[in-house]
Amino acid sequence: MKNIIGSTAGLEEGGKGLRFDVLNSDGEKIPAFVIHFDYQYFAYLNRCGHIAVQLDYMPGEFFSDDGRSLICATHGAEYAPDSGACLGGPCFGVGLEPLSIVIHEGEIVLEQSGYTVA
Ligand code: FES
């Protein structure tokens, strides 16, 4: 089965992210997102390293004002867009969980990683 998340069309560099859901091996639905940064695409579970809440203050709004980090709307933890590493704030070294994706003919595809697209 092909795990298609969506299209790269409309995913602007440093712009709004694409929200989607994955299922883990227990069938639990978990929110996730893809962003476009530095000419690449990166996907993460939408779950802060501080408390397990979603990051975006408005649906799809993940980037800080300067576009150099992803920021949690709840207490301001900041993450590196290209690795999910905690850069500062109350994530205390706990990064975002990355999801492995590939781009195939303009489609963003989730690679086998213990998750499937819901
Ligand atoms: S819940 Fe994200 S910084 Fe606290």
Backbone and ligand atoms as CSV (ligand in chain L), in Angstrom:
chain,resi,resn,atom,element,x,y,z
A,1,MET,N,N,0.845,-1.197,0.000
A,1,MET,CA,C,0.000,0.000,0.000
A,1,MET,C,C,0.880,1.246,0.000
A,2,LYS,N,N,0.505,2.210,-0.839
A,2,LYS,CA,C,1.249,3.450,-0.907
A,2,LYS,C,C,0.708,4.428,0.130
A,3,ASN,N,N,1.586,4.911,0.946
A,3,ASN,CA,C,1.203,5.810,2.038
A,3,ASN,C,C,1.309,7.259,1.602
A,4,ILE,N,N,0.368,7.715,0.792
A,4,ILE,CA,C,0.447,9.072,0.263
A,4,ILE,C,C,-0.111,10.070,1.277
A,5,ILE,N,N,0.723,11.056,1.611
A,5,ILE,CA,C,0.320,12.101,2.563
A,5,ILE,C,C,-0.415,13.216,1.830
A,6,GLY,N,N,0.102,13.589,0.685
A,6,GLY,CA,C,-0.512,14.670,-0.079
A,6,GLY,C,C,0.448,15.162,-1.133
A,7,SER,N,N,0.134,16.331,-1.665
A,7,SER,CA,C,0.920,16.905,-2.746
A,7,SER,C,C,1.881,17.964,-2.213
A,8,THR,N,N,3.004,18.125,-2.907
A,8,THR,CA,C,3.929,19.201,-2.539
A,8,THR,C,C,3.411,20.560,-3.024
A,9,ALA,N,N,2.451,20.534,-3.949
A,9,ALA,CA,C,1.911,21.789,-4.485
A,9,ALA,C,C,1.273,22.590,-3.351
A,10,GLY,N,N,1.656,23.832,-3.250
A,10,GLY,CA,C,1.073,24.691,-2.224
A,10,GLY,C,C,1.826,24.662,-0.903
A,11,LEU,N,N,2.798,23.753,-0.802
A,11,LEU,CA,C,3.617,23.736,0.423
A,11,LEU,C,C,4.797,24.665,0.192
A,12,GLU,N,N,4.638,25.896,0.583
A,12,GLU,CA,C,5.679,26.889,0.310
A,12,GLU,C,C,6.823,26.796,1.305
A,13,GLU,N,N,7.990,27.132,0.801
A,13,GLU,CA,C,9.192,27.202,1.636
A,13,GLU,C,C,8.935,28.123,2.836
A,14,GLY,N,N,9.043,27.561,4.042
A,14,GLY,CA,C,8.826,28.362,5.250
A,14,GLY,C,C,7.379,28.771,5.474
A,15,GLY,N,N,6.477,28.203,4.700
A,15,GLY,CA,C,5.066,28.580,4.802
A,15,GLY,C,C,4.280,27.604,5.663
A,16,LYS,N,N,2.991,27.634,5.453
A,16,LYS,CA,C,2.111,26.771,6.229
A,16,LYS,C,C,2.453,25.299,6.014
A,17,GLY,N,N,2.362,24.520,7.074
A,17,GLY,CA,C,2.605,23.093,6.967
A,17,GLY,C,C,1.343,22.345,6.568
A,18,LEU,N,N,1.546,21.118,6.147
A,18,LEU,CA,C,0.432,20.238,5.773
A,18,LEU,C,C,0.185,19.270,6.920
A,19,ARG,N,N,-0.987,19.370,7.492
A,19,ARG,CA,C,-1.346,18.483,8.607
A,19,ARG,C,C,-1.928,17.187,8.064
A,20,PHE,N,N,-1.612,16.084,8.721
A,20,PHE,CA,C,-2.215,14.792,8.383
A,20,PHE,C,C,-2.186,13.926,9.641
A,21,ASP,N,N,-2.786,12.759,9.564
A,21,ASP,CA,C,-2.776,11.847,10.711
A,21,ASP,C,C,-2.106,10.547,10.318
A,22,VAL,N,N,-1.436,9.941,11.273
A,22,VAL,CA,C,-0.895,8.594,11.072
A,22,VAL,C,C,-1.533,7.653,12.086
A,23,LEU,N,N,-1.461,6.371,11.761
A,23,LEU,CA,C,-1.859,5.326,12.705
A,23,LEU,C,C,-0.595,4.615,13.149
A,24,ASN,N,N,-0.453,4.397,14.450
A,24,ASN,CA,C,0.689,3.613,14.903
A,24,ASN,C,C,0.316,2.130,14.864
A,25,SER,N,N,1.221,1.277,15.315
A,25,SER,CA,C,0.991,-0.169,15.198
A,25,SER,C,C,-0.177,-0.642,16.064
A,26,ASP,N,N,-0.591,0.179,17.034
A,26,ASP,CA,C,-1.764,-0.164,17.859
A,26,ASP,C,C,-3.058,0.395,17.277
A,27,GLY,N,N,-2.952,1.041,16.109
A,27,GLY,CA,C,-4.144,1.617,15.484
A,27,GLY,C,C,-4.535,2.951,16.076
A,28,GLU,N,N,-3.653,3.529,16.884
A,28,GLU,CA,C,-3.934,4.837,17.496
A,28,GLU,C,C,-3.643,5.938,16.488
A,29,LYS,N,N,-4.571,6.872,16.364
A,29,LYS,CA,C,-4.395,7.983,15.421
A,29,LYS,C,C,-3.588,9.103,16.072
A,30,ILE,N,N,-2.549,9.544,15.373
A,30,ILE,CA,C,-1.667,10.583,15.912
A,30,ILE,C,C,-1.509,11.682,14.870
A,31,PRO,N,N,-1.681,12.945,15.260
A,31,PRO,CA,C,-1.500,14.033,14.307
A,31,PRO,C,C,-0.041,14.205,13.913
A,32,ALA,N,N,0.173,14.604,12.680
A,32,ALA,CA,C,1.517,14.796,12.141
A,32,ALA,C,C,1.472,15.950,11.140
A,33,PHE,N,N,2.654,16.342,10.654
A,33,PHE,CA,C,2.687,17.431,9.673
A,33,PHE,C,C,3.942,17.352,8.822
A,34,VAL,N,N,3.855,17.998,7.668
A,34,VAL,CA,C,4.995,18.144,6.762
A,34,VAL,C,C,5.247,19.635,6.575
A,35,ILE,N,N,6.531,20.008,6.527
A,35,ILE,CA,C,6.878,21.392,6.209
A,35,ILE,C,C,7.914,21.410,5.094
A,36,HIS,N,N,8.014,22.552,4.445
A,36,HIS,CA,C,8.981,22.774,3.370
A,36,HIS,C,C,10.010,23.747,3.922
A,37,PHE,N,N,11.264,23.326,3.920
A,37,PHE,CA,C,12.311,24.158,4.514
A,37,PHE,C,C,13.632,23.877,3.807
A,38,ASP,N,N,14.314,24.946,3.418
A,38,ASP,CA,C,15.644,24.793,2.826
A,38,ASP,C,C,15.629,23.821,1.642
A,39,TYR,N,N,14.643,23.974,0.781
A,39,TYR,CA,C,14.498,23.197,-0.456
A,39,TYR,C,C,14.212,21.718,-0.209
A,40,GLN,N,N,13.831,21.369,1.008
A,40,GLN,CA,C,13.501,19.976,1.305
A,40,GLN,C,C,12.177,19.919,2.067
A,41,TYR,N,N,11.680,18.704,2.219
A,41,TYR,CA,C,10.444,18.476,2.961
A,41,TYR,C,C,10.763,17.613,4.183
A,42,PHE,N,N,10.146,17.961,5.289
A,42,PHE,CA,C,10.384,17.230,6.537
A,42,PHE,C,C,9.033,16.956,7.205
A,43,ALA,N,N,8.906,15.765,7.786
A,43,ALA,CA,C,7.656,15.395,8.466
A,43,ALA,C,C,7.942,14.992,9.905
A,44,TYR,N,N,7.019,15.359,10.775
A,44,TYR,CA,C,7.154,15.049,12.207
A,44,TYR,C,C,5.789,14.711,12.784
A,45,LEU,N,N,5.787,13.979,13.878
A,45,LEU,CA,C,4.565,13.874,14.658
A,45,LEU,C,C,4.279,15.254,15.231
A,46,ASN,N,N,3.026,15.636,15.250
A,46,ASN,CA,C,2.641,16.958,15.770
A,46,ASN,C,C,2.448,16.849,17.280
A,47,ARG,N,N,3.602,16.690,17.955
A,47,ARG,CA,C,3.559,16.424,19.389
A,47,ARG,C,C,4.779,17.085,20.021
A,48,CYS,N,N,4.546,18.049,20.863
A,48,CYS,CA,C,5.631,18.777,21.507
A,48,CYS,C,C,6.440,17.856,22.425
A,49,GLY,N,N,7.744,18.141,22.536
A,49,GLY,CA,C,8.608,17.366,23.412
A,49,GLY,C,C,8.401,17.699,24.880
A,50,HIS,N,N,7.708,18.785,25.157
A,50,HIS,CA,C,7.458,19.213,26.536
A,50,HIS,C,C,6.246,18.488,27.097
A,51,ILE,N,N,5.097,18.722,26.481
A,51,ILE,CA,C,3.846,18.058,26.832
A,51,ILE,C,C,3.260,17.598,25.500
A,52,ALA,N,N,2.600,16.474,25.499
A,52,ALA,CA,C,2.139,15.895,24.228
A,52,ALA,C,C,0.939,16.647,23.660
A,53,VAL,N,N,1.186,17.908,23.265
A,53,VAL,CA,C,0.144,18.692,22.597
A,53,VAL,C,C,0.635,19.062,21.208
A,54,GLN,N,N,-0.302,19.460,20.344
A,54,GLN,CA,C,0.067,19.872,19.003
A,54,GLN,C,C,0.747,21.243,19.044
A,55,LEU,N,N,1.650,21.463,18.093
A,55,LEU,CA,C,2.465,22.670,18.128
A,55,LEU,C,C,1.764,23.908,17.574
A,56,ASP,N,N,1.030,23.751,16.493
A,56,ASP,CA,C,0.565,24.911,15.726
A,56,ASP,C,C,-0.516,25.716,16.444
A,57,TYR,N,N,-0.334,27.059,16.424
A,57,TYR,CA,C,-1.299,27.930,17.098
A,57,TYR,C,C,-2.542,28.128,16.266
A,58,MET,N,N,-2.382,28.039,14.954
A,58,MET,CA,C,-3.495,27.978,14.011
A,58,MET,C,C,-3.157,26.800,13.116
A,59,PRO,N,N,-4.140,26.102,12.584
A,59,PRO,CA,C,-3.830,24.913,11.798
A,59,PRO,C,C,-2.777,25.188,10.716
A,60,GLY,N,N,-1.657,24.477,10.804
A,60,GLY,CA,C,-0.607,24.587,9.795
A,60,GLY,C,C,0.450,25.632,10.074
A,61,GLU,N,N,0.258,26.442,11.134
A,61,GLU,CA,C,1.231,27.498,11.445
A,61,GLU,C,C,2.274,26.955,12.424
A,62,PHE,N,N,3.412,26.543,11.893
A,62,PHE,CA,C,4.461,25.925,12.703
A,62,PHE,C,C,5.713,26.789,12.836
A,63,PHE,N,N,5.957,27.632,11.834
A,63,PHE,CA,C,7.228,28.361,11.821
A,63,PHE,C,C,7.208,29.577,12.752
A,64,SER,N,N,8.381,29.869,13.310
A,64,SER,CA,C,8.564,31.102,14.073
A,64,SER,C,C,8.492,32.279,13.103
A,65,ASP,N,N,8.425,33.486,13.634
A,65,ASP,CA,C,8.293,34.680,12.783
A,65,ASP,C,C,9.440,34.806,11.795
A,66,ASP,N,N,10.660,34.434,12.221
A,66,ASP,CA,C,11.807,34.567,11.313
A,66,ASP,C,C,11.960,33.359,10.386
A,67,GLY,N,N,11.107,32.366,10.555
A,67,GLY,CA,C,11.129,31.219,9.653
A,67,GLY,C,C,12.289,30.263,9.865
A,68,ARG,N,N,13.051,30.451,10.947
A,68,ARG,CA,C,14.238,29.610,11.171
A,68,ARG,C,C,13.977,28.461,12.137
A,69,SER,N,N,12.842,28.426,12.763
A,69,SER,CA,C,12.550,27.322,13.686
A,69,SER,C,C,11.055,27.021,13.669
A,70,LEU,N,N,10.735,25.843,14.210
A,70,LEU,CA,C,9.340,25.470,14.433
A,70,LEU,C,C,9.068,25.771,15.897
A,71,ILE,N,N,7.920,26.321,16.176
A,71,ILE,CA,C,7.676,26.785,17.542
A,71,ILE,C,C,6.359,26.225,18.080
A,72,CYS,N,N,6.402,25.824,19.332
A,72,CYS,CA,C,5.192,25.325,19.982
A,72,CYS,C,C,4.415,26.515,20.525
A,73,ALA,N,N,3.146,26.571,20.187
A,73,ALA,CA,C,2.317,27.711,20.573
A,73,ALA,C,C,2.036,27.738,22.072
A,74,THR,N,N,2.172,26.605,22.748
A,74,THR,CA,C,1.761,26.562,24.153
A,74,THR,C,C,2.756,27.270,25.075
A,75,HIS,N,N,4.033,26.894,25.022
A,75,HIS,CA,C,5.032,27.546,25.890
A,75,HIS,C,C,6.270,28.001,25.132
A,76,GLY,N,N,6.270,27.910,23.832
A,76,GLY,CA,C,7.351,28.499,23.039
A,76,GLY,C,C,8.587,27.646,22.808
A,77,ALA,N,N,8.517,26.342,23.012
A,77,ALA,CA,C,9.673,25.490,22.685
A,77,ALA,C,C,9.964,25.613,21.191
A,78,GLU,N,N,11.266,25.632,20.857
A,78,GLU,CA,C,11.656,25.785,19.450
A,78,GLU,C,C,12.438,24.567,18.976
A,79,TYR,N,N,12.167,24.206,17.722
A,79,TYR,CA,C,12.751,23.002,17.131
A,79,TYR,C,C,13.383,23.331,15.786
A,80,ALA,N,N,14.439,22.600,15.461
A,80,ALA,CA,C,15.082,22.770,14.157
A,80,ALA,C,C,14.184,22.173,13.074
A,81,PRO,N,N,13.861,22.964,12.033
A,81,PRO,CA,C,12.973,22.453,10.981
A,81,PRO,C,C,13.531,21.246,10.236
A,82,ASP,N,N,14.864,21.135,10.169
A,82,ASP,CA,C,15.454,20.066,9.368
A,82,ASP,C,C,15.851,18.824,10.167
A,83,SER,N,N,15.598,18.823,11.470
A,83,SER,CA,C,15.923,17.625,12.256
A,83,SER,C,C,14.914,17.364,13.371
A,84,GLY,N,N,14.178,18.400,13.747
A,84,GLY,CA,C,13.249,18.284,14.871
A,84,GLY,C,C,13.930,18.430,16.223
A,85,ALA,N,N,15.251,18.696,16.220
A,85,ALA,CA,C,15.980,18.823,17.484
A,85,ALA,C,C,15.467,20.011,18.284
A,86,CYS,N,N,15.451,19.861,19.600
A,86,CYS,CA,C,15.067,20.952,20.497
A,86,CYS,C,C,16.152,22.016,20.458
A,87,LEU,N,N,15.772,23.253,20.142
A,87,LEU,CA,C,16.738,24.353,20.069
A,87,LEU,C,C,16.709,25.219,21.318
A,88,GLY,N,N,15.594,25.193,22.028
A,88,GLY,CA,C,15.486,26.033,23.214
A,88,GLY,C,C,14.071,26.037,23.737
A,89,GLY,N,N,13.905,26.596,24.931
A,89,GLY,CA,C,12.586,26.602,25.544
A,89,GLY,C,C,12.365,25.310,26.298
A,90,PRO,N,N,11.128,25.074,26.728
A,90,PRO,CA,C,10.869,23.964,27.651
A,90,PRO,C,C,10.831,22.562,27.023
A,91,CYS,N,N,11.404,22.376,25.844
A,91,CYS,CA,C,11.507,20.989,25.334
A,91,CYS,C,C,12.673,20.263,26.004
A,92,PHE,N,N,13.588,21.014,26.631
A,92,PHE,CA,C,14.658,20.423,27.447
A,92,PHE,C,C,15.360,19.264,26.751
A,93,GLY,N,N,15.755,19.489,25.535
A,93,GLY,CA,C,16.531,18.487,24.812
A,93,GLY,C,C,15.726,17.407,24.124
A,94,VAL,N,N,14.406,17.416,24.315
A,94,VAL,CA,C,13.565,16.392,23.683
A,94,VAL,C,C,13.049,16.942,22.355
A,95,GLY,N,N,13.457,16.323,21.266
A,95,GLY,CA,C,13.075,16.812,19.949
A,95,GLY,C,C,11.745,16.261,19.483
A,96,LEU,N,N,11.357,16.692,18.287
A,96,LEU,CA,C,10.171,16.145,17.635
A,96,LEU,C,C,10.515,14.777,17.060
A,97,GLU,N,N,9.506,13.920,16.952
A,97,GLU,CA,C,9.749,12.601,16.353
A,97,GLU,C,C,9.596,12.704,14.843
A,98,PRO,N,N,10.706,12.490,14.118
A,98,PRO,CA,C,10.629,12.611,12.665
A,98,PRO,C,C,9.966,11.402,12.028
A,99,LEU,N,N,9.338,11.647,10.893
A,99,LEU,CA,C,8.770,10.578,10.068
A,99,LEU,C,C,9.546,10.561,8.762
A,100,SER,N,N,9.800,9.392,8.261
A,100,SER,CA,C,10.574,9.250,7.034
A,100,SER,C,C,9.651,9.386,5.820
A,101,ILE,N,N,9.982,10.339,4.956
A,101,ILE,CA,C,9.155,10.562,3.765
A,101,ILE,C,C,10.038,10.604,2.520
A,102,VAL,N,N,9.418,10.357,1.374
A,102,VAL,CA,C,10.078,10.558,0.081
A,102,VAL,C,C,9.106,11.351,-0.799
A,103,ILE,N,N,9.672,12.071,-1.752
A,103,ILE,CA,C,8.845,12.802,-2.719
A,103,ILE,C,C,8.889,12.026,-4.021
A,104,HIS,N,N,7.712,11.669,-4.524
A,104,HIS,CA,C,7.644,10.903,-5.753
A,104,HIS,C,C,6.629,11.572,-6.681
A,105,GLU,N,N,7.139,12.131,-7.780
A,105,GLU,CA,C,6.291,12.812,-8.770
A,105,GLU,C,C,5.324,13.790,-8.107
A,106,GLY,N,N,5.863,14.614,-7.201
A,106,GLY,CA,C,5.055,15.660,-6.583
A,106,GLY,C,C,4.192,15.189,-5.430
A,107,GLU,N,N,4.268,13.899,-5.121
A,107,GLU,CA,C,3.507,13.388,-3.987
A,107,GLU,C,C,4.455,13.124,-2.818
A,108,ILE,N,N,3.956,13.423,-1.639
A,108,ILE,CA,C,4.724,13.159,-0.418
A,108,ILE,C,C,4.281,11.789,0.092
A,109,VAL,N,N,5.228,10.885,0.191
A,109,VAL,CA,C,4.902,9.500,0.548
A,109,VAL,C,C,5.609,9.143,1.857
A,110,LEU,N,N,4.831,8.600,2.778
A,110,LEU,CA,C,5.384,8.141,4.057
A,110,LEU,C,C,6.062,6.796,3.837
A,111,GLU,N,N,7.325,6.698,4.245
A,111,GLU,CA,C,8.033,5.424,4.111
A,111,GLU,C,C,7.681,4.535,5.298
A,112,GLN,N,N,7.895,3.263,5.132
A,112,GLN,CA,C,7.597,2.310,6.207
A,112,GLN,C,C,8.372,2.704,7.457
A,113,SER,N,N,7.674,2.930,8.533
A,113,SER,CA,C,8.342,3.391,9.744
A,113,SER,C,C,7.555,2.995,10.986
A,114,GLY,N,N,6.648,2.049,10.854
A,114,GLY,CA,C,5.792,1.710,11.995
A,114,GLY,C,C,4.534,2.542,12.017
A,115,TYR,N,N,4.425,3.469,11.055
A,115,TYR,CA,C,3.228,4.302,10.956
A,115,TYR,C,C,2.638,4.167,9.558
A,116,THR,N,N,1.323,4.318,9.461
A,116,THR,CA,C,0.674,4.405,8.157
A,116,THR,C,C,-0.171,5.679,8.152
A,117,VAL,N,N,-0.424,6.188,6.957
A,117,VAL,CA,C,-1.263,7.375,6.841
A,117,VAL,C,C,-2.706,6.996,7.150
A,118,ALA,N,N,-3.326,7.737,8.043
A,118,ALA,CA,C,-4.699,7.423,8.459
A,118,ALA,C,C,-5.702,7.837,7.389
L,1,FES,S1,S,3.679,22.151,25.477
L,1,FES,FE1,FE,5.037,22.796,23.899
L,1,FES,S2,S,6.367,24.126,24.931
L,1,FES,FE2,FE,5.102,23.385,26.511
